[in-house]
């Protein structure tokens, strides 16, 4: 028995160690509002699974098609790897970006697919790979007549990644799907967030959650972001103008050759909000309308060059989707959902900061470099303003 379970135990301990070695915002003492779930992640919403496939190789001068490569794919399953649509809705603060499949989400009120996040030029291959995966795994359960519109979102990683080399392949998408699981979510330079930047520093994937109590019932709101947006001078953490305080620290533009056209403030953010609260599609629209409030807390302004696109879903009402029978569903009254608005706002704020805290300095194409926000300097700034716990 010992020989059978020891490798499994070792794997679990290794996974725990890997996650514990990467700090999060609260580990630095940064204060936030609200109570988190046990993982402080989108996977605190029961059933939600997240997986990444990170692609990193090469260094030096960019050769289109060869690299350097700094990209990847992230997969989110609302109810695990099974066909069980969830109520959903979406919103765009600024539309200089892409999230496929959203017209049917609006029209039908349901999200029928996993959510995939990648780089701008890989949306097509990711979408096609998901469709093939449906066929190969019998996603629709032996139905011989089905149609679907995979939800694939993107942000642009071309400052660090050979984005015109189209390095995300079908096998990478399948690996991200295969890697999707409940439990802790890896953050920073992983998956679709591998080559991303945020508010003047290295960005990427971040997550957070909040617990709320409504009518003596506890609900969870979980958020995952792919953060690749914003101007350094606007970076705000715990109400402190961190970007202005660190404006002369590790500026990426001083480490980019002339051919880089990236301007301070360029970029995008994708935000996925999950909840187990029973909400109907029109109420989930109200939830995603609160996402920009969280982005604004850290300094996002929805600039012209930014794709700020958000989607929310509810895992409640598990039997709501039915093509032939009348169903009964539950929903919270509108007069009781304001705590979910607060939870969304604060979870978005923390998820973005978690992405930046977990991210590590990365050098990409042509020596372009995105620096991780320096933890010690950040703590010094927060102490200066008496905001460090």
NORWO-V385491 format. One record per backbone hydrogen bond with DSSP energy under -1.0 kcal/mol. NH is the residue of the N-H (numbers start at 1). CO is the residue of the C=O. If there is no record, write none. Layout:
nh=NH co=CO
nh=NH co=CO
This chain:
nh=5 co=1
nh=6 co=2
nh=9 co=5
nh=10 co=6
nh=11 co=7
nh=12 co=8
nh=13 co=9
nh=14 co=10
nh=15 co=11
nh=16 co=12
nh=17 co=13
nh=18 co=14
nh=19 co=15
nh=20 co=16
nh=21 co=17
nh=29 co=26
nh=30 co=25
nh=44 co=41
nh=45 co=42
nh=48 co=45
nh=49 co=77
nh=50 co=181
nh=51 co=75
nh=53 co=73
nh=55 co=71
nh=57 co=69
nh=63 co=67
nh=66 co=63
nh=67 co=63
nh=69 co=57
nh=71 co=55
nh=73 co=53
nh=74 co=117
nh=75 co=51
nh=76 co=115
nh=77 co=49
nh=82 co=80
nh=84 co=82
nh=86 co=111
nh=88 co=109
nh=89 co=312
nh=91 co=310
nh=93 co=308
nh=96 co=306
nh=97 co=95
nh=100 co=152
nh=105 co=101
nh=106 co=102
nh=107 co=103
nh=108 co=104
nh=109 co=105
nh=111 co=86
nh=115 co=76
nh=116 co=151
nh=117 co=74
nh=118 co=153
nh=122 co=119
nh=126 co=122
nh=127 co=123
nh=128 co=124
nh=129 co=125
nh=130 co=126
nh=131 co=127
nh=132 co=128
nh=133 co=129
nh=134 co=130
nh=135 co=131
nh=136 co=132
nh=137 co=133
nh=139 co=134
nh=141 co=138
nh=153 co=116
nh=154 co=98
nh=155 co=118
nh=160 co=157
nh=161 co=157
nh=162 co=68
nh=163 co=161
nh=165 co=162
nh=173 co=169
nh=174 co=170
nh=175 co=171
nh=176 co=172
nh=177 co=173
nh=178 co=174
nh=179 co=175
nh=180 co=177
nh=181 co=50
nh=188 co=205
nh=190 co=188
nh=193 co=190
nh=194 co=191
nh=196 co=193
nh=198 co=201
nh=199 co=229
nh=201 co=198
nh=202 co=371
nh=203 co=196
nh=204 co=227
nh=205 co=188
nh=206 co=225
nh=208 co=223
nh=210 co=221
nh=211 co=35
nh=212 co=219
nh=214 co=217
nh=217 co=214
nh=219 co=212
nh=221 co=210
nh=222 co=274
nh=223 co=208
nh=224 co=272
nh=225 co=206
nh=226 co=270
nh=227 co=204
nh=228 co=268
nh=234 co=231
nh=235 co=232
nh=236 co=298
nh=237 co=240
nh=240 co=237
nh=242 co=240
nh=243 co=235
nh=245 co=241
nh=246 co=242
nh=249 co=246
nh=254 co=251
nh=255 co=252
nh=260 co=257
nh=266 co=263
nh=267 co=305
nh=268 co=228
nh=269 co=307
nh=270 co=226
nh=271 co=309
nh=272 co=224
nh=273 co=311
nh=274 co=222
nh=275 co=313
nh=276 co=220
nh=279 co=277
nh=284 co=280
nh=285 co=281
nh=286 co=282
nh=287 co=283
nh=288 co=284
nh=289 co=285
nh=290 co=287
nh=295 co=291
nh=296 co=292
nh=297 co=293
nh=300 co=295
nh=306 co=303
nh=308 co=94
nh=309 co=269
nh=310 co=91
nh=311 co=271
nh=312 co=89
nh=313 co=273
nh=314 co=87
nh=315 co=275
nh=320 co=317
nh=332 co=278
nh=336 co=333
nh=337 co=334
nh=340 co=337
nh=341 co=337
nh=342 co=338
nh=343 co=339
nh=344 co=340
nh=345 co=341
nh=346 co=342
nh=347 co=343
nh=348 co=344
nh=349 co=345
nh=350 co=346
nh=351 co=347
nh=352 co=348
nh=353 co=349
nh=354 co=350
nh=355 co=351
nh=356 co=352
nh=357 co=353
nh=358 co=354
nh=359 co=355
nh=362 co=370
nh=364 co=368
nh=365 co=160
nh=366 co=60
nh=367 co=364
nh=368 co=365
nh=370 co=362
nh=378 co=374
nh=379 co=375
nh=380 co=376
nh=381 co=377
nh=382 co=378
nh=383 co=379
nh=384 co=380
nh=385 co=381
nh=386 co=383
nh=387 co=382
nh=389 co=29
